[in-house]
Amino acid sequence: MERPQREIRASYSASTITVYQAYRPELGLAAAREGRFPAAWQRDRMTWIKPSFLWMMYRCGWGAKEGQETVLAVEIRRDGFEWALRNACLSSYVRGVHADRAAWQRELKRSVARVQWDPERDLRLERLPYRSLQLGLSGEAVRRYADEWTVAIHDVTPLAREIHGLVRAGDLDAATRLLPQERPYPPVGE
């Protein structure tokens, strides 16, 4: 079965969805320890959440990039995630979706969330022929994410490093078995 070009794939339950972010250790470890974002976490700037574990590994280099050494799995309420999707604008202009570039720019300025579709990644972090969601949150959405939607925060850096070690050793089957189980997320509103 062929995958759709754009599809949200994630680990989720009836009430929560897991998204990933990476931070410097002093911020990420504090968030994981407290189970919430600390006061030092900036609620006044855009933050990007990623439902795809492997896309996060691509973005943070398996937790090796400077300032992204702590990889977090943030479990958030699905109703919050879906609110953000309903209140989102595409991060770039698309002819046929938007009336014109000016209309898209007005929508972008009003929007509290941005949808961006980036190439999904495999275990070797190579591009796949379909895209994965990144969701940018700003303003009200950032505050809700940090203070209302977050259910739990887990440090998954050891898991990222273990999987990366298996990939480097060429044991892709073992690495695959350790990946979070992600499946297509139901369309919002269903």
LINFEN-V118946 format. One record per residue. N is the residue number from 0. PHI is phi in degrees with one decimal (none if undefined). Layout:
N&PHI, N&PHI
This chain:
0&none, 1&-79.8, 2&-78.9, 3&-63.3, 4&-58.0, 5&-128.6, 6&-155.9, 7&-79.3, 8&-118.3, 9&-158.7, 10&-89.4, 11&-153.9, 12&-117.5, 13&-64.1, 14&-120.8, 15&-132.7, 16&-133.1, 17&-98.6, 18&-123.2, 19&-121.8, 20&-147.3, 21&-132.4, 22&-138.9, 23&-66.3, 24&-55.0, 25&-62.2, 26&-88.8, 27&-63.8, 28&-67.2, 29&-63.3, 30&-62.6, 31&-66.3, 32&-64.6, 33&-85.4, 34&75.2, 35&-156.9, 36&-76.0, 37&-72.1, 38&-58.1, 39&-69.2, 40&-72.6, 41&-78.5, 42&-87.2, 43&-106.2, 44&-130.2, 45&-65.6, 46&-129.2, 47&-109.8, 48&-113.0, 49&-131.5, 50&-72.2, 51&-92.7, 52&-60.9, 53&-69.7, 54&-66.4, 55&-64.1, 56&-64.0, 57&-62.4, 58&-64.7, 59&-101.7, 60&61.4, 61&60.6, 62&80.9, 63&-101.4, 64&-73.3, 65&-59.5, 66&82.4, 67&-132.6, 68&-78.0, 69&-114.2, 70&-97.5, 71&-111.0, 72&-100.8, 73&-107.3, 74&-88.9, 75&-122.8, 76&-68.1, 77&-64.0, 78&-64.3, 79&-69.6, 80&-57.8, 81&-69.8, 82&-59.4, 83&-61.6, 84&-62.1, 85&-66.6, 86&-104.0, 87&-101.2, 88&-123.1, 89&-62.2, 90&-74.3, 91&-141.1, 92&-68.4, 93&-129.4, 94&-60.2, 95&95.7, 96&-89.2, 97&-105.6, 98&-57.6, 99&-166.0, 100&-62.0, 101&-64.4, 102&-63.5, 103&-62.2, 104&-63.1, 105&-65.4, 106&-63.1, 107&-61.4, 108&-65.4, 109&-82.9, 110&-73.3, 111&-99.4, 112&-147.6, 113&-129.6, 114&-98.6, 115&-132.5, 116&-108.6, 117&-118.4, 118&-57.4, 119&-65.7, 120&-123.8, 121&-96.9, 122&-61.0, 123&-89.4, 124&65.6, 125&-83.1, 126&-63.5, 127&-105.9, 128&-79.9, 129&-131.5, 130&-112.5, 131&-118.0, 132&-79.7, 133&-119.0, 134&-121.2, 135&-90.2, 136&-115.7, 137&-141.1, 138&53.2, 139&-56.6, 140&-64.6, 141&-63.2, 142&-62.8, 143&-63.4, 144&-55.1, 145&-72.6, 146&-107.3, 147&-123.1, 148&-83.2, 149&-68.5, 150&-100.5, 151&-157.9, 152&-131.3, 153&-123.0, 154&-81.5, 155&-108.0, 156&-58.8, 157&-59.1, 158&-63.7, 159&-58.5, 160&-68.1, 161&-64.5, 162&-62.6, 163&-61.3, 164&-60.9, 165&-65.8, 166&-62.6, 167&-61.6, 168&-80.4, 169&85.2, 170&-95.2, 171&-68.2, 172&-64.5, 173&-64.9, 174&-62.3, 175&-61.0, 176&-62.5, 177&-88.0, 178&-62.8, 179&-57.0, 180&-79.5, 181&-109.1, 182&-139.7, 183&-57.6, 184&-85.5, 185&-63.0, 186&-55.0, 187&-61.8, 188&102.8, 189&-100.0
